[in-house]
Amino acid sequence: MNFLSKLLQGISFVPTIVTGVEGLFGHKSGTDKKNTAMTLALNSIQATDAIAGKDILDPAKFQEGLGKVIDGVVQCLNSSAWSKTKSA
């Protein structure tokens, strides 16, 4: 599997991870929830990376980029009907 398809496959889990973390840790701070989501997403992607080969050459930059993806997903969810139904 090439890196781009592996990356997109890993990122596709981010909305589910964010939603799950919010449900389980809604009372925690945003930073705590983001750290939990980062850990879950990174573990998922790293497991795929271990099976398919070592394509992540700079884990720190990869983690930084994944953090931005999680922030974007949270921003999209918070500005959507999902956020409105959650607080209702």
MOPAC internal coordinates of N, CA, C and O (Angstrom, degrees):
PM7 1SCF
backbone

  N    0.0000 0     0.00 0     0.00 0    0    0    0
  C    1.4488 1     0.00 0     0.00 0    1    0    0
  C    1.5271 1   106.81 1     0.00 0    2    1    0
  O    1.2310 1   120.31 1   -49.85 1    3    2    1
  N    1.3171 1   117.01 1   130.15 1    3    2    1
  C    1.4606 1   118.15 1  -179.98 1    5    3    2
  C    1.5211 1   110.53 1   -75.33 1    6    5    3
  O    1.2310 1   121.46 1   -17.49 1    7    6    5
  N    1.3307 1   114.81 1   162.51 1    7    6    5
  C    1.4548 1   120.34 1  -172.20 1    9    7    6
  C    1.5225 1   112.65 1   -60.84 1   10    9    7
  O    1.2310 1   119.66 1   137.41 1   11   10    9
  N    1.3324 1   118.26 1   -42.59 1   11   10    9
  C    1.4639 1   120.17 1  -177.35 1   13   11   10
  C    1.5202 1   111.32 1   -61.25 1   14   13   11
  O    1.2310 1   120.20 1   135.38 1   15   14   13
  N    1.3203 1   117.23 1   -44.62 1   15   14   13
  C    1.4666 1   118.33 1   179.86 1   17   15   14
  C    1.5307 1   110.75 1   -67.59 1   18   17   15
  O    1.2310 1   120.25 1   145.11 1   19   18   17
  N    1.3276 1   117.13 1   -34.89 1   19   18   17
  C    1.4685 1   120.61 1   176.93 1   21   19   18
  C    1.5258 1   110.33 1   -66.27 1   22   21   19
  O    1.2310 1   120.27 1   137.40 1   23   22   21
  N    1.3346 1   117.08 1   -42.60 1   23   22   21
  C    1.4606 1   121.68 1   178.31 1   25   23   22
  C    1.5265 1   110.57 1   -61.39 1   26   25   23
  O    1.2310 1   120.38 1   131.83 1   27   26   25
  N    1.3131 1   116.87 1   -48.17 1   27   26   25
  C    1.4623 1   120.45 1   179.96 1   29   27   26
  C    1.5200 1   111.82 1   -63.40 1   30   29   27
  O    1.2310 1   120.55 1   144.11 1   31   30   29
  N    1.3232 1   116.55 1   -35.89 1   31   30   29
  C    1.4595 1   119.77 1   176.85 1   33   31   30
  C    1.5235 1   110.12 1   -64.56 1   34   33   31
  O    1.2310 1   119.93 1   136.63 1   35   34   33
  N    1.3193 1   117.73 1   -43.37 1   35   34   33
  C    1.4630 1   121.16 1   178.50 1   37   35   34
  C    1.5059 1   112.35 1   -65.30 1   38   37   35
  O    1.2310 1   120.40 1   137.79 1   39   38   37
  N    1.3225 1   116.84 1   -42.21 1   39   38   37
  C    1.4650 1   121.36 1  -179.54 1   41   39   38
  C    1.5246 1   111.15 1   -67.58 1   42   41   39
  O    1.2310 1   120.23 1   152.37 1   43   42   41
  N    1.3137 1   117.16 1   -27.63 1   43   42   41
  C    1.4668 1   119.49 1  -178.83 1   45   43   42
  C    1.5313 1   112.06 1   -62.99 1   46   45   43
  O    1.2310 1   120.20 1   159.43 1   47   46   45
  N    1.3239 1   117.23 1   -20.57 1   47   46   45
  C    1.4638 1   120.67 1   178.66 1   49   47   46
  C    1.5241 1   112.83 1   -83.02 1   50   49   47
  O    1.2310 1   119.82 1   167.22 1   51   50   49
  N    1.3309 1   117.94 1   -12.78 1   51   50   49
  C    1.4665 1   120.96 1  -173.28 1   53   51   50
  C    1.5291 1   112.68 1   -58.87 1   54   53   51
  O    1.2310 1   118.08 1   132.55 1   55   54   53
  N    1.3326 1   121.26 1   -47.45 1   55   54   53
  C    1.4755 1   118.71 1   179.36 1   57   55   54
  C    1.5327 1   112.63 1   -59.33 1   58   57   55
  O    1.2310 1   119.85 1   141.14 1   59   58   57
  N    1.3232 1   117.88 1   -38.86 1   59   58   57
  C    1.4622 1   121.04 1   178.33 1   61   59   58
  C    1.5219 1   110.67 1   -66.70 1   62   61   59
  O    1.2310 1   120.78 1   138.06 1   63   62   61
  N    1.3198 1   116.11 1   -41.94 1   63   62   61
  C    1.4627 1   120.31 1   178.91 1   65   63   62
  C    1.5259 1   110.45 1   -63.53 1   66   65   63
  O    1.2310 1   120.46 1   133.68 1   67   66   65
  N    1.3350 1   116.72 1   -46.32 1   67   66   65
  C    1.4724 1   120.67 1  -179.10 1   69   67   66
  C    1.5285 1   110.39 1   -61.51 1   70   69   67
  O    1.2310 1   120.32 1   135.58 1   71   70   69
  N    1.3075 1   116.99 1   -44.42 1   71   70   69
  C    1.4621 1   121.06 1   179.50 1   73   71   70
  C    1.5284 1   110.91 1   -63.11 1   74   73   71
  O    1.2310 1   120.53 1   136.92 1   75   74   73
  N    1.3208 1   116.58 1   -43.08 1   75   74   73
  C    1.4553 1   120.60 1   179.18 1   77   75   74
  C    1.5187 1   112.54 1   -64.59 1   78   77   75
  O    1.2310 1   120.92 1   136.61 1   79   78   77
  N    1.3284 1   115.84 1   -43.39 1   79   78   77
  C    1.4678 1   120.31 1   178.74 1   81   79   78
  C    1.5252 1   109.90 1   -63.49 1   82   81   79
  O    1.2310 1   119.99 1   138.53 1   83   82   81
  N    1.3060 1   117.62 1   -41.47 1   83   82   81
  C    1.4721 1   120.95 1   178.63 1   85   83   82
  C    1.5227 1   110.13 1   -61.55 1   86   85   83
  O    1.2310 1   120.52 1   138.09 1   87   86   85
  N    1.3293 1   116.61 1   -41.91 1   87   86   85
  C    1.4587 1   119.98 1   179.16 1   89   87   86
  C    1.5195 1   113.31 1   -65.55 1   90   89   87
  O    1.2310 1   120.59 1   141.50 1   91   90   89
  N    1.3246 1   116.47 1   -38.50 1   91   90   89
  C    1.4571 1   120.66 1  -177.55 1   93   91   90
  C    1.5264 1   113.52 1   -83.48 1   94   93   91
  O    1.2310 1   120.77 1   145.73 1   95   94   93
  N    1.3372 1   116.13 1   -34.27 1   95   94   93
  C    1.4630 1   120.81 1  -172.58 1   97   95   94
  C    1.5218 1   112.49 1  -124.83 1   98   97   95
  O    1.2310 1   120.26 1  -148.77 1   99   98   97
  N    1.3225 1   117.11 1    31.23 1   99   98   97
  C    1.4582 1   121.70 1  -177.57 1  101   99   98
  C    1.5165 1   113.88 1   -56.21 1  102  101   99
  O    1.2310 1   119.99 1   152.78 1  103  102  101
  N    1.3177 1   117.63 1   -27.22 1  103  102  101
  C    1.4656 1   122.01 1  -178.84 1  105  103  102
  C    1.5254 1   112.68 1   -82.00 1  106  105  103
  O    1.2310 1   120.00 1   167.84 1  107  106  105
  N    1.3317 1   117.60 1   -12.16 1  107  106  105
  C    1.4731 1   121.65 1  -179.35 1  109  107  106
  C    1.5259 1   110.35 1   -81.61 1  110  109  107
  O    1.2310 1   120.89 1    -9.65 1  111  110  109
  N    1.3350 1   115.91 1   170.35 1  111  110  109
  C    1.4686 1   120.30 1   178.87 1  113  111  110
  C    1.5219 1   110.47 1   -71.74 1  114  113  111
  O    1.2310 1   121.18 1   -18.23 1  115  114  113
  N    1.3097 1   115.35 1   161.77 1  115  114  113
  C    1.4587 1   120.96 1   177.43 1  117  115  114
  C    1.5174 1   111.94 1   -59.46 1  118  117  115
  O    1.2310 1   120.54 1   142.22 1  119  118  117
  N    1.3243 1   116.58 1   -37.78 1  119  118  117
  C    1.4648 1   120.91 1   179.12 1  121  119  118
  C    1.5219 1   110.87 1   -64.84 1  122  121  119
  O    1.2310 1   120.38 1   136.81 1  123  122  121
  N    1.3209 1   116.88 1   -43.19 1  123  122  121
  C    1.4647 1   120.26 1   178.38 1  125  123  122
  C    1.5274 1   111.16 1   -62.58 1  126  125  123
  O    1.2310 1   120.84 1   137.07 1  127  126  125
  N    1.3228 1   115.99 1   -42.93 1  127  126  125
  C    1.4642 1   119.85 1   179.67 1  129  127  126
  C    1.5261 1   110.55 1   -65.55 1  130  129  127
  O    1.2310 1   120.17 1   138.64 1  131  130  129
  N    1.3400 1   117.28 1   -41.36 1  131  130  129
  C    1.4654 1   119.96 1   178.94 1  133  131  130
  C    1.5232 1   110.21 1   -63.99 1  134  133  131
  O    1.2310 1   119.87 1   137.45 1  135  134  133
  N    1.3209 1   117.86 1   -42.55 1  135  134  133
  C    1.4622 1   120.69 1   179.32 1  137  135  134
  C    1.5216 1   111.51 1   -61.67 1  138  137  135
  O    1.2310 1   120.54 1   140.09 1  139  138  137
  N    1.3286 1   116.58 1   -39.91 1  139  138  137
  C    1.4602 1   120.66 1   177.42 1  141  139  138
  C    1.5253 1   110.64 1   -65.43 1  142  141  139
  O    1.2310 1   120.38 1   134.67 1  143  142  141
  N    1.3264 1   116.87 1   -45.33 1  143  142  141
  C    1.4662 1   120.86 1   178.37 1  145  143  142
  C    1.5270 1   110.61 1   -62.06 1  146  145  143
  O    1.2310 1   120.33 1   138.98 1  147  146  145
  N    1.3374 1   116.98 1   -41.02 1  147  146  145
  C    1.4694 1   120.84 1   178.51 1  149  147  146
  C    1.5300 1   110.21 1   -60.83 1  150  149  147
  O    1.2310 1   120.55 1   134.55 1  151  150  149
  N    1.3187 1   116.56 1   -45.45 1  151  150  149
  C    1.4658 1   120.59 1  -179.18 1  153  151  150
  C    1.5218 1   110.91 1   -60.82 1  154  153  151
  O    1.2310 1   120.38 1   133.21 1  155  154  153
  N    1.3215 1   116.87 1   -46.79 1  155  154  153
  C    1.4640 1   120.61 1  -179.57 1  157  155  154
  C    1.5295 1   111.53 1   -64.24 1  158  157  155
  O    1.2310 1   120.47 1   134.82 1  159  158  157
  N    1.3269 1   116.72 1   -45.18 1  159  158  157
  C    1.4691 1   120.12 1  -179.34 1  161  159  158
  C    1.5262 1   111.04 1   -66.04 1  162  161  159
  O    1.2310 1   120.35 1   135.69 1  163  162  161
  N    1.3364 1   116.93 1   -44.31 1  163  162  161
  C    1.4694 1   119.95 1   179.14 1  165  163  162
  C    1.5194 1   111.49 1   -62.55 1  166  165  163
  O    1.2310 1   120.14 1   138.55 1  167  166  165
  N    1.3176 1   117.35 1   -41.45 1  167  166  165
  C    1.4625 1   119.91 1   178.30 1  169  167  166
  C    1.5216 1   111.33 1   -61.60 1  170  169  167
  O    1.2310 1   120.65 1   139.44 1  171  170  169
  N    1.3186 1   116.36 1   -40.56 1  171  170  169
  C    1.4569 1   120.89 1   178.07 1  173  171  170
  C    1.5256 1   111.13 1   -63.34 1  174  173  171
  O    1.2310 1   120.50 1   132.92 1  175  174  173
  N    1.3143 1   116.65 1   -47.08 1  175  174  173
  C    1.4660 1   120.91 1  -178.56 1  177  175  174
  C    1.5227 1   110.76 1   -69.75 1  178  177  175
  O    1.2310 1   119.66 1   140.36 1  179  178  177
  N    1.3306 1   118.26 1   -39.64 1  179  178  177
  C    1.4561 1   120.90 1   179.72 1  181  179  178
  C    1.5191 1   111.91 1   -66.58 1  182  181  179
  O    1.2310 1   120.02 1   145.40 1  183  182  181
  N    1.3245 1   117.58 1   -34.60 1  183  182  181
  C    1.4591 1   120.05 1   176.35 1  185  183  182
  C    1.5186 1   110.18 1   -64.39 1  186  185  183
  O    1.2310 1   120.50 1   137.27 1  187  186  185
  N    1.3127 1   116.65 1   -42.73 1  187  186  185
  C    1.4640 1   120.88 1   176.61 1  189  187  186
  C    1.5197 1   110.15 1   -63.58 1  190  189  187
  O    1.2310 1   120.57 1   137.53 1  191  190  189
  N    1.3338 1   116.52 1   -42.47 1  191  190  189
  C    1.4573 1   121.76 1  -179.71 1  193  191  190
  C    1.5250 1   110.72 1   -62.33 1  194  193  191
  O    1.2310 1   119.92 1   140.46 1  195  194  193
  N    1.3288 1   117.75 1   -39.54 1  195  194  193
  C    1.4624 1   121.34 1  -179.73 1  197  195  194
  C    1.5271 1   111.44 1   -65.83 1  198  197  195
  O    1.2310 1   120.74 1   145.15 1  199  198  197
  N    1.3285 1   116.19 1   -34.85 1  199  198  197
  C    1.4598 1   120.58 1  -179.48 1  201  199  198
  C    1.5262 1   111.11 1   -77.05 1  202  201  199
  O    1.2310 1   120.61 1   138.35 1  203  202  201
  N    1.3261 1   116.44 1   -41.65 1  203  202  201
  C    1.4632 1   120.72 1  -172.09 1  205  203  202
  C    1.5235 1   113.44 1   -92.76 1  206  205  203
  O    1.2310 1   118.74 1   174.29 1  207  206  205
  N    1.3003 1   120.02 1    -5.71 1  207  206  205
  C    1.4580 1   121.98 1  -177.31 1  209  207  206
  C    1.5087 1   110.09 1   119.09 1  210  209  207
  O    1.2310 1   120.63 1   -11.19 1  211  210  209
  N    1.3044 1   116.41 1   168.81 1  211  210  209
  C    1.4693 1   121.47 1  -176.87 1  213  211  210
  C    1.5285 1   110.47 1   -94.15 1  214  213  211
  O    1.2310 1   120.61 1   -88.22 1  215  214  213
  N    1.3177 1   116.45 1    91.78 1  215  214  213
  C    1.4616 1   121.44 1   178.91 1  217  215  214
  C    1.5164 1   112.66 1   -98.86 1  218  217  215
  O    1.2310 1   119.30 1   162.19 1  219  218  217
  N    1.3165 1   118.94 1   -17.81 1  219  218  217
  C    1.4619 1   121.77 1  -179.68 1  221  219  218
  C    1.5252 1   107.51 1   -87.62 1  222  221  219
  O    1.2310 1   120.91 1   -73.53 1  223  222  221
  N    1.3163 1   115.87 1   106.47 1  223  222  221
  C    1.4639 1   120.90 1  -175.80 1  225  223  222
  C    1.5171 1   112.97 1   -92.15 1  226  225  223
  O    1.2310 1   120.10 1   153.30 1  227  226  225
  N    1.3297 1   117.41 1   -26.70 1  227  226  225
  C    1.4620 1   121.50 1   179.62 1  229  227  226
  C    1.5279 1   108.64 1  -127.93 1  230  229  227
  O    1.2310 1   120.36 1   -93.67 1  231  230  229
  N    1.3304 1   116.92 1    86.33 1  231  230  229
  C    1.4670 1   120.34 1  -175.54 1  233  231  230
  C    1.5272 1   114.04 1   -57.78 1  234  233  231
  O    1.2310 1   119.76 1   145.97 1  235  234  233
  N    1.3231 1   118.07 1   -34.03 1  235  234  233
  C    1.4727 1   120.14 1  -179.08 1  237  235  234
  C    1.5289 1   110.79 1   -65.20 1  238  237  235
  O    1.2310 1   120.05 1   134.21 1  239  238  237
  N    1.3081 1   117.51 1   -45.79 1  239  238  237
  C    1.4710 1   120.31 1   178.34 1  241  239  238
  C    1.5187 1   111.00 1   -67.52 1  242  241  239
  O    1.2310 1   120.68 1   143.55 1  243  242  241
  N    1.3243 1   116.30 1   -36.45 1  243  242  241
  C    1.4573 1   120.08 1   177.79 1  245  243  242
  C    1.5210 1   109.95 1   -62.75 1  246  245  243
  O    1.2310 1   120.33 1   135.37 1  247  246  245
  N    1.3307 1   116.97 1   -44.63 1  247  246  245
  C    1.4542 1   121.62 1   178.82 1  249  247  246
  C    1.5199 1   111.08 1   -63.43 1  250  249  247
  O    1.2310 1   120.19 1   139.97 1  251  250  249
  N    1.3223 1   117.25 1   -40.03 1  251  250  249
  C    1.4671 1   121.23 1   177.32 1  253  251  250
  C    1.5284 1   110.42 1   -61.52 1  254  253  251
  O    1.2310 1   120.35 1   135.57 1  255  254  253
  N    1.3127 1   116.93 1   -44.43 1  255  254  253
  C    1.4617 1   120.81 1   178.40 1  257  255  254
  C    1.5130 1   112.25 1   -64.44 1  258  257  255
  O    1.2310 1   120.57 1   139.30 1  259  258  257
  N    1.3299 1   116.51 1   -40.70 1  259  258  257
  C    1.4586 1   120.03 1   178.26 1  261  259  258
  C    1.5213 1   110.77 1   -64.14 1  262  261  259
  O    1.2310 1   120.19 1   143.56 1  263  262  261
  N    1.3261 1   117.24 1   -36.44 1  263  262  261
  C    1.4614 1   121.06 1   175.90 1  265  263  262
  C    1.5185 1   111.84 1   -60.14 1  266  265  263
  O    1.2310 1   120.84 1   141.28 1  267  266  265
  N    1.3299 1   116.00 1   -38.72 1  267  266  265
  C    1.4656 1   120.11 1   177.92 1  269  267  266
  C    1.5273 1   110.97 1   -67.45 1  270  269  267
  O    1.2310 1   120.65 1   142.42 1  271  270  269
  N    1.3348 1   116.36 1   -37.58 1  271  270  269
  C    1.4682 1   119.94 1   176.85 1  273  271  270
  C    1.5248 1   109.80 1   -62.74 1  274  273  271
  O    1.2310 1   120.29 1   135.10 1  275  274  273
  N    1.3308 1   117.05 1   -44.90 1  275  274  273
  C    1.4653 1   120.89 1   179.64 1  277  275  274
  C    1.5202 1   110.25 1   -62.75 1  278  277  275
  O    1.2310 1   120.02 1   136.51 1  279  278  277
  N    1.3319 1   117.57 1   -43.49 1  279  278  277
  C    1.4694 1   119.97 1   176.75 1  281  279  278
  C    1.5229 1   111.06 1   -58.88 1  282  281  279
  O    1.2310 1   120.27 1   138.80 1  283  282  281
  N    1.3233 1   117.08 1   -41.20 1  283  282  281
  C    1.4679 1   120.89 1   179.46 1  285  283  282
  C    1.5166 1   112.39 1   -65.74 1  286  285  283
  O    1.2310 1   120.65 1   138.82 1  287  286  285
  N    1.3318 1   116.37 1   -41.18 1  287  286  285
  C    1.4642 1   120.02 1   178.46 1  289  287  286
  C    1.5245 1   109.99 1   -63.90 1  290  289  287
  O    1.2310 1   120.56 1   136.15 1  291  290  289
  N    1.3385 1   116.54 1   -43.85 1  291  290  289
  C    1.4668 1   120.13 1   178.61 1  293  291  290
  C    1.5248 1   110.15 1   -61.30 1  294  293  291
  O    1.2310 1   120.01 1   137.00 1  295  294  293
  N    1.3259 1   117.59 1   -43.00 1  295  294  293
  C    1.4603 1   120.95 1   179.12 1  297  295  294
  C    1.5246 1   110.64 1   -61.52 1  298  297  295
  O    1.2310 1   120.39 1   136.97 1  299  298  297
  N    1.3282 1   116.87 1   -43.03 1  299  298  297
  C    1.4686 1   119.94 1   178.72 1  301  299  298
  C    1.5262 1   111.31 1   -64.52 1  302  301  299
  O    1.2310 1   120.63 1   135.14 1  303  302  301
  N    1.3334 1   116.40 1   -44.86 1  303  302  301
  C    1.4603 1   119.00 1  -179.77 1  305  303  302
  C    1.5214 1   111.79 1   -65.52 1  306  305  303
  O    1.2310 1   120.16 1   139.00 1  307  306  305
  N    1.3216 1   117.29 1   -41.00 1  307  306  305
  C    1.4634 1   120.30 1  -179.42 1  309  307  306
  C    1.5256 1   113.18 1   -67.67 1  310  309  307
  O    1.2310 1   120.03 1   157.57 1  311  310  309
  N    1.3048 1   117.54 1   -22.43 1  311  310  309
  C    1.4630 1   120.31 1  -179.97 1  313  311  310
  C    1.5307 1   111.81 1   -98.71 1  314  313  311
  O    1.2310 1   120.67 1  -169.46 1  315  314  313
  N    1.3112 1   116.32 1    10.54 1  315  314  313
  C    1.4720 1   120.32 1  -176.04 1  317  315  314
  C    1.5286 1   111.42 1  -112.84 1  318  317  315
  O    1.2310 1   121.58 1     0.69 1  319  318  317
  N    1.3060 1   114.58 1  -179.31 1  319  318  317
  C    1.4580 1   121.00 1   177.42 1  321  319  318
  C    1.5144 1   110.59 1   -64.58 1  322  321  319
  O    1.2310 1   119.37 1   154.11 1  323  322  321
  N    1.3281 1   118.81 1   -25.89 1  323  322  321
  C    1.4629 1   122.00 1   178.40 1  325  323  322
  C    1.5230 1   110.23 1   -54.70 1  326  325  323
  O    1.2310 1   120.99 1   134.77 1  327  326  325
  N    1.3198 1   115.71 1   -45.23 1  327  326  325
  C    1.4629 1   120.84 1  -178.98 1  329  327  326
  C    1.5248 1   110.81 1   -65.54 1  330  329  327
  O    1.2310 1   120.91 1   141.94 1  331  330  329
  N    1.3052 1   115.87 1   -38.06 1  331  330  329
  C    1.4728 1   120.12 1  -178.22 1  333  331  330
  C    1.5210 1   110.99 1   -68.21 1  334  333  331
  O    1.2310 1   119.78 1   140.30 1  335  334  333
  N    1.3395 1   118.03 1   -39.70 1  335  334  333
  C    1.4627 1   120.13 1  -179.24 1  337  335  334
  C    1.5151 1   110.83 1   -73.64 1  338  337  335
  O    1.2310 1   119.82 1   149.49 1  339  338  337
  N    1.3458 1   117.95 1   -30.51 1  339  338  337
  C    1.4475 1   121.45 1   179.72 1  341  339  338
  C    1.5202 1   111.50 1   -65.97 1  342  341  339
  O    1.2310 1   120.35 1   140.40 1  343  342  341
  N    1.3249 1   116.94 1   -39.60 1  343  342  341
  C    1.4513 1   120.21 1  -176.87 1  345  343  342
  C    1.5252 1   113.27 1   -87.77 1  346  345  343
  O    1.2310 1   120.20 1   173.50 1  347  346  345
  N    1.2891 1   117.23 1    -6.50 1  347  346  345
  C    1.4728 1   120.50 1  -178.41 1  349  347  346
  C    1.4987 1   112.88 1   -77.25 1  350  349  347
  O    1.2310 1   120.10 1   180.00 1  351  350  349

